[in-house]
Amino acid sequence: MSRFFLAISCFLFISTIVRATDVKYCDDNAQYQVKVQGVDISPYPIARGEQVTFSLASNTDNVISKGKLVIEVSYFGWHIHSETHDLCDETNCPVAIGDFLVAHSQVMPGYTPPGPYSLKMKMLDGHKELTCIKFSFDIGFGSSVADM
């Protein structure tokens, strides 16, 4: 199943309907073990009540056998949501040295308000922070569960 998900994610990653998003590190001076080259969002713009995939093109100089992905979402600067995922559910573990892809998909609830959002994502191995990035995205007025 994870190889199928990775293949689909790779297809989405190179698809022309994907929007590349500028990524900033949480701490410009940190020496993160995982470097993130960019985030692609598919489909873009994001519509309420529909599935979206965030794909992170990443690179590491060390093998990663386990970890967590901690995601924090803000709306107009206000923290509104947090979730934690097993890293190995979002990519193939162990992660080999070199390039790899982390892809997270979920359905945006129909009641999600449209507008600008920011996302902060930390990749952790135990208590060690492998990387910490932040980026912005918008959710449009698209369909909602109430519209169906």
Secondary structure in CASP SS format (residue, H / E / C, confidence):
PFRMAT SS
TARGET T0000
AUTHOR 0000-0000-0000
METHOD secondary structure of the structure
MODEL  1
M C 1.00
S H 1.00
R H 1.00
F H 1.00
F H 1.00
L H 1.00
A H 1.00
I H 1.00
S H 1.00
C H 1.00
F H 1.00
L H 1.00
F H 1.00
I H 1.00
S C 1.00
T C 1.00
I C 1.00
V C 1.00
R E 1.00
A E 1.00
T E 1.00
D C 1.00
V C 1.00
K E 1.00
Y E 1.00
C C 1.00
D C 1.00
D C 1.00
N C 1.00
A C 1.00
Q C 1.00
Y C 1.00
Q C 1.00
V E 1.00
K E 1.00
V E 1.00
Q E 1.00
G E 1.00
V E 1.00
D E 1.00
I E 1.00
S E 1.00
P C 1.00
Y C 1.00
P C 1.00
I E 1.00
A C 1.00
R C 1.00
G C 1.00
E C 1.00
Q E 1.00
V E 1.00
T E 1.00
F E 1.00
S E 1.00
L E 1.00
A E 1.00
S E 1.00
N E 1.00
T E 1.00
D C 1.00
N C 1.00
V C 1.00
I E 1.00
S C 1.00
K C 1.00
G C 1.00
K E 1.00
L E 1.00
V E 1.00
I E 1.00
E E 1.00
V E 1.00
S E 1.00
Y E 1.00
F C 1.00
G C 1.00
W E 1.00
H E 1.00
I E 1.00
H E 1.00
S E 1.00
E E 1.00
T E 1.00
H E 1.00
D E 1.00
L H 1.00
C H 1.00
D H 1.00
E H 1.00
T C 1.00
N C 1.00
C C 1.00
P C 1.00
V E 1.00
A C 1.00
I C 1.00
G E 1.00
D E 1.00
F E 1.00
L E 1.00
V E 1.00
A E 1.00
H E 1.00
S E 1.00
Q E 1.00
V E 1.00
M C 1.00
P C 1.00
G C 1.00
Y C 1.00
T C 1.00
P C 1.00
P C 1.00
G E 1.00
P E 1.00
Y E 1.00
S E 1.00
L E 1.00
K E 1.00
M E 1.00
K E 1.00
M E 1.00
L E 1.00
D E 1.00
G C 1.00
H C 1.00
K E 1.00
E E 1.00
L E 1.00
T E 1.00
C E 1.00
I E 1.00
K E 1.00
F E 1.00
S E 1.00
F E 1.00
D E 1.00
I E 1.00
G C 1.00
F C 1.00
G C 1.00
S C 1.00
S C 1.00
V H 1.00
A H 1.00
D H 1.00
M C 1.00
END
